[in-house]
Amino acid sequence: MTTEQVTHAPLADGSIAELAQGLRGELITPADDNYDEARAIWNGAHDRRPALIVRCAGVADVMRAVEFARSEELLVAVRGGKHSIPGFSTVDDGIVIDLSPMQGVRVDPGARTAVAQAGVTWSGFDQETQAFGLATTGGLVSTTGIAGFTLGGGIGWLMRKHGLTCDNLISADVVTADGRFLHASEDENADLFWGLRGGGGNFGVVTSFEYRLHPVGPTVAAGPVFYPGDRAAEVLRFYREWVKDAPDELTTLVNLLTAPPAPFLPEEWHGKPLVAIIGVHSGSVPEGERAMAPLRELGDPVADLMGPLPYVAMQSLIDPLYGSGAHNYFKSGWLGGLDDAAIDTLVRHHDTVTSPMTEIHVQHIGGAVARVPADATAFGDRSAPFLLNIVARTPTAEGYDEAVAWAQGLHGAMAPSLTGGTYVNFLSNEGDERVRAAYGDKYDRLVALKDEYDPTNLFRLNQNIMPSS
Ligand SMILES: Cc1cc2nc3c(=O)[nH]c(=O)nc-3n(C[C@H](O)[C@H](O)[C@H](O)COP(=O)(O)OP(=O)(O)OC[C@H]3O[C@@H](n4cnc5c(N)ncnc54)[C@H](O)[C@@H]3O)c2cc1C
């Protein structure tokens, strides 16, 4: 039986009323006017109808909701920023534990740390930390939640200097499947802390995260340079060589895209294939501009938006292109290298893209990410030089299946360059084998943790580590 086929007896009105009475936050059911708004997630491809949505006001609500789900044997979806690509933060018939009302962020500028509740998105987090000129590795789209993002690992513009988001996690508060409230850090429940850094939402509901912060900005050298799509092979070959000497401060990616009708691109290019190199340098602006100068030396760009930019502006630069409701499918994998054959495959598929919203991202990893010892966290693989993410998107259901098939075709064609592993936060709902492949030889240790903290697999709407029983 898959997780999506689970059904249960109808809930008794009395038990729902009792749950509602005990909450500080809101309980939403299909009878409520705001049900449709409350059940929607970012990825419009997943249209589900939960029986209950608990909008948690605090830890007590989370504990009640977990207890209720367990006693009523409900399928549980846990939600922070609702950006799950496979749609795991919603569920048919079950219960959604929605932490989005939990928006507290407390920065300690002296200690360079921040404690954030699990409903915070990167936009809120960056706004609070940048008030003190501080930041930690966060998402490329600021509407993404810190919760799912951190628990899967966290790839962002600061990672080559400061590591993945999970590498900057100091501690977390967790409500486990049996209702316990645990603090996890290097010194306390260290096994759980290991699993929270890459193991996703498998081990409990995290109610708050404590992060290490770093001086960043507030202005950084950053932004994209766009070239014509027919120069994609030239740009990728240049990129492959150029990143070999990139300083840790510089995190970059190449994006093969179709020009959106955006004001920052010349109108005559709208709807045409483009290739962009996008980067952020987390050091001083002059240092960053020097490091990024070769990106414009390829000559004749379609648009050159690189320059000094507030870090928070860079963090939300592409938000308008990634609004909620579109249909989305990601297919990703670590690249062992980027040889000419791989580049030709990427370019060939870019030429046959089925939807103008679809993009192909090749992201340079290495730096501080690769220097963290492989077994220090549950994060799958730190050794690959590049991450491929095929982002297939359509505005509505129309053309979606075709876009998915195209993405799968490209992924298959890239097989000779893929390591077989991938980043769990870019996985779609691809089954147990792909989850095992993402975690590699850490999978058994994760199963042992799952046996300890969630032996009945209450938290299974995720990239699921199945308990051994
Ligand atoms: C537009 C977009 C841009 C993205 N950009 C990046 C990027 O730059 N870098 C990157 O690394 N990833 C990126 N991602 C992937 C992102 O990291 C994952 O989708 C992540 O799961 C989103 O977290 P969320 O809290 O918003 O999602 P949600 O849908 O709320 O949660 C996703 C899953 O995380 C788990 N979860 C959420 N909250 C909790 C909690 N409090 N306790 C326990 N488990 C929880 C649940 O299993 C849930 O199903 C992006 C995704 C999108 C859609």
The ligand as a Gaussian input file, in Angstrom:
#p B3LYP/6-31G(d) Opt

LIG

0 1
 C       10.385000      27.432000      -5.477000
 C       11.311000      26.509000      -4.723000
 C       12.629000      26.874000      -4.560000
 C       13.494000      26.039000      -3.856000
 N       14.790000      26.413000      -3.709000
 C       15.620000      25.642000      -2.997000
 C       16.963000      26.035000      -2.771000
 O       17.410000      27.082000      -3.205000
 N       17.748000      25.213000      -2.036000
 C       17.286000      24.057000      -1.496000
 O       18.053000      23.375000      -0.810000
 N       16.015000      23.665000      -1.686000
 C       15.180000      24.423000      -2.412000
 N       13.900000      24.018000      -2.617000
 C       13.460000      22.725000      -2.059000
 C       13.043000      22.923000      -0.623000
 O       14.183000      22.840000       0.201000
 C       12.054000      21.831000      -0.201000
 O       10.936000      21.885000      -1.039000
 C       11.642000      21.991000       1.251000
 O       11.051000      20.799000       1.683000
 C       10.692000      23.138000       1.457000
 O       10.449000      23.327000       2.818000
 P        9.062000      23.963000       3.295000
 O        9.076000      24.034000       4.770000
 O        8.769000      25.193000       2.523000
 O        8.052000      22.883000       2.746000
 P        6.847000      22.070000       3.362000
 O        6.076000      21.634000       2.174000
 O        6.135000      22.818000       4.404000
 O        7.564000      20.843000       4.009000
 C        8.244000      19.909000       3.217000
 C        8.443000      18.650000       4.027000
 O        9.358000      18.922000       5.082000
 C        8.946000      18.268000       6.259000
 N        8.682000      19.299000       7.262000
 C        8.283000      20.571000       7.066000
 N        8.214000      21.216000       8.242000
 C        8.580000      20.342000       9.190000
 C        8.723000      20.423000      10.586000
 N        8.488000      21.541000      11.253000
 N        9.120000      19.323000      11.252000
 C        9.361000      18.160000      10.602000
 N        9.242000      18.033000       9.277000
 C        8.869000      19.120000       8.574000
 C        7.727000      17.452000       5.925000
 O        8.134000      16.140000       5.587000
 C        7.189000      18.144000       4.712000
 O        6.498000      17.283000       3.838000
 C       13.020000      24.826000      -3.316000
 C       11.694000      24.464000      -3.487000
 C       10.847000      25.286000      -4.185000
 C        9.431000      24.864000      -4.380000

